[in-house]
């Protein structure tokens, strides 16, 4: 069983999707801890309700970002964490942190990267930008994290059509429900079952049949 640490700054809807899949045995892992940099993040309450260690650690309590990240690295290593799962964590890790967990940090982004990624592109901002640009399709991307925001190797992507009457709010809701809550748990399942190989920027999925569960055909 792999051990996961989930980092969240908000409500934790993707966290809940992961918890639900672990509970029914779809993901062979345990969530060792949920860590937030927001004291009132509802994700911490989700963790407590599921008997998961819920931890608030603020960057403001450290003299520098490096000291903050060194503390996190030490804590995660003591916990023997296999994968770091970012689920709406509003903080950009430095190259130091990324290298400590190379190809073991994953994130989900609410667009089809590399479109609408990078600095300032998170949450509702992404969906507003998609609509302003007049995109016909959008979706979400699960990717490994490297030193470039939203720039790491892509694990899974899934698209949906943008409706003419979509608002940023309705589009965000559909991307969450129709894409994110499906492909993020599946990507984590593949990781925990050692069915992913990284070759440079290319991510090779060793079990392609399982992708059909979320409507992805390779």
Secondary structure as a PSIPRED ss2 file (coil, helix, strand):
# PSIPRED VFORMAT (PSIPRED V4.0)

   1 X C   1.000  0.000  0.000
   2 X E   0.000  0.000  1.000
   3 X E   0.000  0.000  1.000
   4 X E   0.000  0.000  1.000
   5 X E   0.000  0.000  1.000
   6 X E   0.000  0.000  1.000
   7 X E   0.000  0.000  1.000
   8 X C   1.000  0.000  0.000
   9 X C   1.000  0.000  0.000
  10 X C   1.000  0.000  0.000
  11 X C   1.000  0.000  0.000
  12 X C   1.000  0.000  0.000
  13 X H   0.000  1.000  0.000
  14 X H   0.000  1.000  0.000
  15 X H   0.000  1.000  0.000
  16 X H   0.000  1.000  0.000
  17 X H   0.000  1.000  0.000
  18 X H   0.000  1.000  0.000
  19 X H   0.000  1.000  0.000
  20 X H   0.000  1.000  0.000
  21 X H   0.000  1.000  0.000
  22 X H   0.000  1.000  0.000
  23 X H   0.000  1.000  0.000
  24 X C   1.000  0.000  0.000
  25 X C   1.000  0.000  0.000
  26 X C   1.000  0.000  0.000
  27 X C   1.000  0.000  0.000
  28 X C   1.000  0.000  0.000
  29 X E   0.000  0.000  1.000
  30 X E   0.000  0.000  1.000
  31 X E   0.000  0.000  1.000
  32 X E   0.000  0.000  1.000
  33 X E   0.000  0.000  1.000
  34 X E   0.000  0.000  1.000
  35 X E   0.000  0.000  1.000
  36 X E   0.000  0.000  1.000
  37 X C   1.000  0.000  0.000
  38 X C   1.000  0.000  0.000
  39 X C   1.000  0.000  0.000
  40 X C   1.000  0.000  0.000
  41 X C   1.000  0.000  0.000
  42 X H   0.000  1.000  0.000
  43 X H   0.000  1.000  0.000
  44 X H   0.000  1.000  0.000
  45 X H   0.000  1.000  0.000
  46 X H   0.000  1.000  0.000
  47 X H   0.000  1.000  0.000
  48 X H   0.000  1.000  0.000
  49 X H   0.000  1.000  0.000
  50 X C   1.000  0.000  0.000
  51 X C   1.000  0.000  0.000
  52 X C   1.000  0.000  0.000
  53 X E   0.000  0.000  1.000
  54 X E   0.000  0.000  1.000
  55 X E   0.000  0.000  1.000
  56 X E   0.000  0.000  1.000
  57 X C   1.000  0.000  0.000
  58 X C   1.000  0.000  0.000
  59 X H   0.000  1.000  0.000
  60 X H   0.000  1.000  0.000
  61 X H   0.000  1.000  0.000
  62 X C   1.000  0.000  0.000
  63 X C   1.000  0.000  0.000
  64 X C   1.000  0.000  0.000
  65 X H   0.000  1.000  0.000
  66 X H   0.000  1.000  0.000
  67 X H   0.000  1.000  0.000
  68 X H   0.000  1.000  0.000
  69 X H   0.000  1.000  0.000
  70 X H   0.000  1.000  0.000
  71 X H   0.000  1.000  0.000
  72 X H   0.000  1.000  0.000
  73 X H   0.000  1.000  0.000
  74 X H   0.000  1.000  0.000
  75 X H   0.000  1.000  0.000
  76 X H   0.000  1.000  0.000
  77 X H   0.000  1.000  0.000
  78 X H   0.000  1.000  0.000
  79 X C   1.000  0.000  0.000
  80 X C   1.000  0.000  0.000
  81 X C   1.000  0.000  0.000
  82 X C   1.000  0.000  0.000
  83 X E   0.000  0.000  1.000
  84 X E   0.000  0.000  1.000
  85 X E   0.000  0.000  1.000
  86 X E   0.000  0.000  1.000
  87 X C   1.000  0.000  0.000
  88 X C   1.000  0.000  0.000
  89 X C   1.000  0.000  0.000
  90 X C   1.000  0.000  0.000
  91 X C   1.000  0.000  0.000
  92 X C   1.000  0.000  0.000
  93 X C   1.000  0.000  0.000
  94 X C   1.000  0.000  0.000
  95 X H   0.000  1.000  0.000
  96 X H   0.000  1.000  0.000
  97 X H   0.000  1.000  0.000
  98 X H   0.000  1.000  0.000
  99 X H   0.000  1.000  0.000
 100 X H   0.000  1.000  0.000
 101 X C   1.000  0.000  0.000
 102 X C   1.000  0.000  0.000
 103 X C   1.000  0.000  0.000
 104 X C   1.000  0.000  0.000
 105 X E   0.000  0.000  1.000
 106 X E   0.000  0.000  1.000
 107 X E   0.000  0.000  1.000
 108 X E   0.000  0.000  1.000
 109 X E   0.000  0.000  1.000
 110 X C   1.000  0.000  0.000
 111 X C   1.000  0.000  0.000
 112 X C   1.000  0.000  0.000
 113 X C   1.000  0.000  0.000
 114 X C   1.000  0.000  0.000
 115 X C   1.000  0.000  0.000
 116 X C   1.000  0.000  0.000
 117 X C   1.000  0.000  0.000
 118 X C   1.000  0.000  0.000
 119 X C   1.000  0.000  0.000
 120 X C   1.000  0.000  0.000
 121 X C   1.000  0.000  0.000
 122 X C   1.000  0.000  0.000
 123 X C   1.000  0.000  0.000
 124 X H   0.000  1.000  0.000
 125 X H   0.000  1.000  0.000
 126 X H   0.000  1.000  0.000
 127 X H   0.000  1.000  0.000
 128 X H   0.000  1.000  0.000
 129 X H   0.000  1.000  0.000
 130 X H   0.000  1.000  0.000
 131 X H   0.000  1.000  0.000
 132 X H   0.000  1.000  0.000
 133 X H   0.000  1.000  0.000
 134 X C   1.000  0.000  0.000
 135 X C   1.000  0.000  0.000
 136 X C   1.000  0.000  0.000
 137 X E   0.000  0.000  1.000
 138 X E   0.000  0.000  1.000
 139 X E   0.000  0.000  1.000
 140 X E   0.000  0.000  1.000
 141 X E   0.000  0.000  1.000
 142 X E   0.000  0.000  1.000
 143 X E   0.000  0.000  1.000
 144 X E   0.000  0.000  1.000
 145 X C   1.000  0.000  0.000
 146 X C   1.000  0.000  0.000
 147 X C   1.000  0.000  0.000
 148 X C   1.000  0.000  0.000
 149 X C   1.000  0.000  0.000
 150 X C   1.000  0.000  0.000
 151 X C   1.000  0.000  0.000
 152 X C   1.000  0.000  0.000
 153 X C   1.000  0.000  0.000
 154 X E   0.000  0.000  1.000
 155 X E   0.000  0.000  1.000
 156 X E   0.000  0.000  1.000
 157 X E   0.000  0.000  1.000
 158 X E   0.000  0.000  1.000
 159 X E   0.000  0.000  1.000
 160 X E   0.000  0.000  1.000
 161 X E   0.000  0.000  1.000
 162 X C   1.000  0.000  0.000
 163 X C   1.000  0.000  0.000
 164 X C   1.000  0.000  0.000
 165 X C   1.000  0.000  0.000
 166 X C   1.000  0.000  0.000
 167 X C   1.000  0.000  0.000
 168 X H   0.000  1.000  0.000
 169 X H   0.000  1.000  0.000
 170 X H   0.000  1.000  0.000
 171 X H   0.000  1.000  0.000
 172 X H   0.000  1.000  0.000
 173 X H   0.000  1.000  0.000
 174 X H   0.000  1.000  0.000
 175 X H   0.000  1.000  0.000
 176 X H   0.000  1.000  0.000
 177 X H   0.000  1.000  0.000
 178 X H   0.000  1.000  0.000
 179 X H   0.000  1.000  0.000
 180 X H   0.000  1.000  0.000
 181 X H   0.000  1.000  0.000
 182 X H   0.000  1.000  0.000
 183 X H   0.000  1.000  0.000
 184 X H   0.000  1.000  0.000
 185 X H   0.000  1.000  0.000
 186 X H   0.000  1.000  0.000
 187 X H   0.000  1.000  0.000
 188 X H   0.000  1.000  0.000
 189 X H   0.000  1.000  0.000
 190 X H   0.000  1.000  0.000
 191 X H   0.000  1.000  0.000
 192 X H   0.000  1.000  0.000
 193 X C   1.000  0.000  0.000
 194 X C   1.000  0.000  0.000
 195 X C   1.000  0.000  0.000
 196 X E   0.000  0.000  1.000
 197 X E   0.000  0.000  1.000
 198 X E   0.000  0.000  1.000
 199 X E   0.000  0.000  1.000
 200 X C   1.000  0.000  0.000
 201 X C   1.000  0.000  0.000
 202 X E   0.000  0.000  1.000
 203 X E   0.000  0.000  1.000
 204 X E   0.000  0.000  1.000
 205 X E   0.000  0.000  1.000
 206 X C   1.000  0.000  0.000
 207 X C   1.000  0.000  0.000
 208 X C   1.000  0.000  0.000
 209 X H   0.000  1.000  0.000
 210 X H   0.000  1.000  0.000
 211 X H   0.000  1.000  0.000
 212 X H   0.000  1.000  0.000
 213 X H   0.000  1.000  0.000
 214 X H   0.000  1.000  0.000
 215 X C   1.000  0.000  0.000
 216 X C   1.000  0.000  0.000
 217 X C   1.000  0.000  0.000
 218 X C   1.000  0.000  0.000
